[in-house]
Amino acid sequence: MKTKETCYKTHEKTKRSCLKHDCRYNVDFTACQNCVLIASERKHTLQEVGDVYGVTRMRICQIEKRALAKLGELADHFK
């Protein structure tokens, strides 16, 4: 039985931007073919992440610090 190729696999293979704007993984970031899944395969600067979501790199830094603090609290809870 032939399996269906996913949107992600198609764009990863063809190196073309995704135009499916109703996809939950679609972002306006042509450098990564408009796909969050493809974007997550490499490291990005805070500026690049901010550009994707339309916020400053400082705001991304604040969000990152808060997320790491919450993860630290969660890890402490399971010790």
C-alpha positions in Angstrom: 0.0 0.0 0.0 1.4 3.4 -1.0 1.4 6.0 1.8 0.4 9.6 1.2 3.3 12.0 1.2 2.8 14.8 3.8 2.9 18.5 3.0 6.1 18.8 5.1 7.9 16.0 3.1 6.8 17.5 -0.2 8.2 21.0 0.7 11.3 19.6 2.3 12.1 17.6 -0.9 11.2 20.3 -3.5 12.6 23.2 -1.5 9.5 25.3 -2.4 7.6 27.5 0.0 4.2 26.2 1.3 1.2 28.1 0.1 -1.3 26.3 2.3 -2.1 29.2 4.6 -4.7 27.3 6.6 -2.1 24.8 7.8 -1.3 25.0 11.5 2.4 24.8 10.7 2.4 27.7 8.2 4.2 30.9 9.1 5.3 33.8 6.9 9.0 32.9 6.8 10.1 32.1 3.2 13.6 31.2 4.3 12.2 28.0 5.8 9.6 27.4 3.1 6.9 28.9 5.3 6.8 25.7 7.4 7.4 25.6 11.2 8.5 22.0 11.0 11.2 22.8 8.4 12.2 25.9 10.4 12.7 23.8 13.6 15.3 21.7 11.9 18.0 24.4 12.2 19.0 26.9 14.8 17.7 30.5 14.5 18.8 33.7 16.0 16.4 35.6 18.3 16.1 38.2 15.5 15.0 35.6 13.0 12.4 34.2 15.4 11.2 37.7 16.1 10.9 38.4 12.4 8.7 35.3 11.9 6.2 36.3 14.6 6.5 40.1 14.2 8.0 40.9 17.5 11.4 42.2 18.6 14.3 39.9 19.5 14.1 41.3 23.0 10.6 40.0 23.4 11.7 36.6 22.1 14.5 36.6 24.7 11.9 37.4 27.4 9.7 34.6 26.3 12.6 32.2 26.1 13.8 33.1 29.7 10.2 32.6 31.0 9.8 29.2 29.3 13.2 28.0 30.7 12.2 29.1 34.2 8.9 27.2 33.9 10.7 24.1 32.7 13.2 24.4 35.6 10.3 24.6 38.1 8.7 21.6 36.5 12.0 19.6 36.6 12.4 20.6 40.3 8.8 19.2 40.9 9.8 15.8 39.7 13.1 15.5 41.7 
